Amino acid sequence: MRGVRGAITVEQNEKEAIWQAAKAMMQELIERNELAPEDIGAVIFSMTEDLTAAFPTAGVRQLPGFDLVPLFDARQCAIEGSLEKCIRVLVLADTGKAQRDIHHIYMGKAVALRPDIR
């Protein structure tokens, strides 16, 4: 099992924006790491406190095969000066890939969180 990280930002605190961002991040993460929903043990999302319009899991639940994947939402710590309107994810998945071969996905303004990953 490997942990795969990701983050994405949204421009607006709106349900569709949150859902679309969460889905786009998950689709990219799955594609880049050659995963299928049945490979995933659990997905943990967190959001900054300025995102209150929707749960990212509700958007991801719309993706094919995610009806049985355990999904969980949480709040990020409110740290002064941290990135705003940010959704983060930790995917726990079964894969034969070595840790160095895992592709962590950072999109939107969240690319600033991990400049070492390109």
C-alpha positions in Angstrom: 0.0 0.0 0.0 1.2 3.5 -0.8 0.0 7.0 0.1 -0.6 9.4 -2.7 -0.9 13.1 -2.0 -2.5 15.9 -3.9 -3.9 19.4 -3.5 -5.9 21.8 -5.7 -7.3 25.2 -5.2 -10.7 26.7 -6.2 -11.5 30.3 -7.1 -15.0 30.3 -5.5 -16.6 28.8 -2.4 -19.3 27.2 -4.5 -20.6 23.6 -4.6 -19.8 22.9 -8.2 -16.4 24.5 -8.0 -15.5 22.3 -5.1 -16.9 19.1 -6.7 -15.2 19.8 -10.1 -11.8 20.5 -8.4 -12.0 17.3 -6.3 -13.0 15.2 -9.3 -10.3 16.7 -11.5 -7.6 16.1 -8.9 -8.7 12.5 -8.3 -8.9 11.7 -12.0 -5.4 13.1 -12.6 -4.1 11.2 -9.5 -5.6 7.9 -10.7 -4.5 8.3 -14.3 -0.9 9.3 -13.4 -0.5 6.5 -10.9 -2.3 3.8 -13.0 -4.9 3.1 -10.2 -8.4 1.9 -10.3 -11.1 2.5 -7.7 -10.8 -1.1 -6.5 -7.1 -0.5 -5.7 -8.0 2.2 -3.2 -8.4 1.4 0.5 -9.5 4.9 1.6 -9.4 8.5 0.6 -9.0 11.4 3.1 -9.9 14.9 2.0 -9.3 18.1 3.9 -10.3 21.7 3.1 -9.3 25.1 4.4 -11.9 26.8 6.6 -12.9 29.2 3.8 -14.5 26.3 1.8 -18.0 25.6 3.3 -20.3 25.2 0.3 -19.8 21.4 -0.2 -17.9 18.3 0.7 -15.3 17.2 -1.9 -16.3 13.6 -1.3 -19.8 14.3 -2.7 -18.2 15.3 -6.0 -15.8 12.3 -6.1 -18.6 10.0 -5.3 -19.9 10.8 -8.8 -16.9 9.3 -10.5 -17.4 5.7 -11.9 -16.4 3.1 -9.4 -16.3 5.3 -6.3 -19.6 4.2 -4.9 -17.8 1.6 -2.7 -14.5 3.5 -1.9 -14.4 4.8 1.7 -14.2 8.6 1.5 -13.7 11.0 4.4 -13.8 14.8 4.8 -11.9 16.8 7.4 -10.9 20.4 8.2 -7.4 21.7 7.7 -5.8 23.5 10.6 -6.3 27.3 10.3 -2.7 28.4 10.0 -2.0 32.1 9.5 -0.7 32.8 6.0 -1.6 29.4 4.6 -2.9 28.8 1.1 -6.6 29.8 0.8 -9.5 27.8 -0.8 -7.4 24.6 -0.9 -8.5 21.0 -1.0 -6.0 18.4 -0.1 -6.1 14.6 -0.4 -4.4 11.5 0.8 -5.2 8.4 -1.1 -4.2 5.0 0.4 -3.9 2.6 -2.5 -2.6 -0.9 -3.3 0.1 -0.7 -6.0 3.2 -2.4 -6.9 5.0 0.9 -7.6 8.0 1.9 -5.6 7.5 5.0 -3.5 9.8 7.0 -5.8 7.5 6.1 -8.7 4.4 7.6 -7.2 3.1 10.8 -8.8 1.7 13.2 -6.2 -0.6 15.7 -7.8 -0.6 19.5 -7.1 -2.9 21.7 -9.2 -3.9 25.3 -9.4 -2.3 27.5 -6.8 -1.5 24.4 -4.8 1.6 23.8 -6.9 3.3 26.3 -4.6 2.9 23.8 -1.7 5.4 21.4 -3.3 7.7 23.2 -5.7 10.0 20.1 -5.5 7.3 18.0 -7.3 6.8 18.8 -11.0 
